[in-house]
């Protein structure tokens, strides 16, 4: 993807300009201590923020949503960001009020300001599905756009949301992709553009509905040649093949997978159409009295929960991964948090990391496992996207990316 259909930071000199930067630093927060528990999203934006160090930089972000315990002010985010940057990040307790705009005007080039949680303001949430003519008339857009030279969107993790601060400035000021946004899009589009085969998708974990969306789209679009399944995704396809998993496994499936019957039906449709491309576990490690017990698919233990894939499945999957040219990874193979059921995840993730293929990985549990195993640095593109990555891979609308593309169409000649 050499020629990007949107502006990047390479297209403009932002020194001495007022730049509004939309990031996604929505992070786990301890509601009792107001402590940020995971700052990986902060760190993902460091390259963009540092590159804009000679601008007057005004940062916009959100935290959680109304009704949640971690729906809080961004004051703690400003403090945390200051520590990471080793530079003062001044928190402004508002978004578009007169006193906030005056503070922005008074700031010097080189200053960094962080505005209040955008979701404290009803326009951001309530008008998210409105047409652009309505969004352009919001206080957020009308008030803030007068004070910015450029708008940079680096919030890939929210790119599937049509919130006002993500798409509202499309037609009023040049919208530019930050380095994280650019890297995420290049990473996915590089995978989509791979022609060498085999291209393999590895899908596990508990979010089976997300995996089904991706699998269906990527098989239909001929972006994958094989699907390797594990975790509850593997269980789902086993059910779709007509297998009885027993009550203990079913209790877990019902609890973890919304609309289970619908998901089984969709999995069955995929297998009917692409059965030769979908590979299922052939052996398992179960938990009997909290101890691991091995069994094969032909003699499946219905009286114990299956917690991991077995050695035969590992060997089969690893052999294919070793020959792969492109791999996408989303989800662990089992309950990797418990050491006795982590072998499948550890071995498959290691096989992926050691492969010469182009490798892309995403999802909270996936990234956590790769980090824990010391393998993250071997992945070509480790996405911060979460739900946005799922939507992108599944071919769903990506309003923030569409907004960047539309802005270049409008301002490109100038």
C-alpha positions, 0 to 999 in steps of 0.5 A: 500500500504505497500510495495512501488515500489520505494525508499523513504527517509527511504531507505537511510542515506543522512547525509553528502550527496549532494542531488538534490531535485525536488519540485513543488512550481509553485505558483500564482505570482502578475506580477506587485509586484512579490509577491507570492499570495499563498504559499500552495505548498511551505508549502507542501514540508516543511517536505521533506526539513527539513528531508534533513537538514543535506545534501547539498541540491540543489533544482530545480523547475519551475514557469509557462511557456514561454509566461505567465505573471508569467513566472519569476525567482525563486529569489523571491521563494528563499526569500519566502522559506527562510522566511518559513524555517527560514533558508537561501536559497541561490538563484543561477541564473543558472542551469548547468553552470560552475559557478553554479556547482562551487557554488554547490561544494563550499557549505557546508552540511546543506546549501540550494541552489535553482537553476533558473527556469528549464523552462528557459532552452529549454531542459526542455521543448522541449525534454519532449517527447523524449526517455530516451537515448536522455534525458540522453544526455542533459546538465541538466542530464550530468552536474548535475548528476556528482554533486549529490549523490541522486535525490529526487523527491517531485514534485507530482503536476508535476508528470504527466509531462515528463520534463527532471528534473523530469525523466532525472536522472532515470538511472544515480542516485538513484531516491527517493520519497520525503515525499509529493510524498510518501504521495500523492501516498499512499493517492490515492492508499489507496482509490483504495484499499478500498473494503468496500462499498459504495464508493462514488465520489462527483464531481462538479465545472466547470472542467467537462471534468476532472471529466468525465475522472475520473468518466469513469475510476473509474466506469469501474475499479469498484472503485466507487459505486455511483457518486454524481454530482453538479455544471457544472458536474451536469448540464452536466449529466442533459443535457446528460439525455435529459434535456433542461437547457435553454439559460442562463445555456447553455451560461455558459456551452459553455463558461466553458466546452471545446468541450461541445458536446463531453462531453455530449456524453461521459456523456450519455455513462456513464449514459447508462452503469452506470445509477443506479450509477449516482445521479443527482440534483433534485432541485436547487437555481437559481439567479433571479435579483441577488437574490436566487430563489428555483425550482425543476427539474420537474419545471426547470426555464430555464430563470435563471442560476442555481447556487446551488443544493437545499435542497432535493438534499442536504438531499439525498446526505448527507444520502448516504455520512453518510453511505459511507466507502470511499469518493473522492471529486472533485469540489464544488456543486455551486457558493460557492464564493457567500454566498447566493449560498454556502449552497449546497457546505457547507452542502455536504462538512460538511457531507463528513468531518463528515463522518467516511469514508476514505476521499480524496479531491483535486482540487484548488477550492475544497481545498480552500472551505474546508480551508475556511470552516475550514474542511480541517483537517477532510479530510484524504488526501488533495491532492496538485496535481491539474492536476496530481491528475486528471491524476492519478485518470483517469489512465493516464501516470504518468512519474515521478512516473514511473521514480521512479519505474524504478530507484528502479528496476535499483538500488534496488540490490545496 
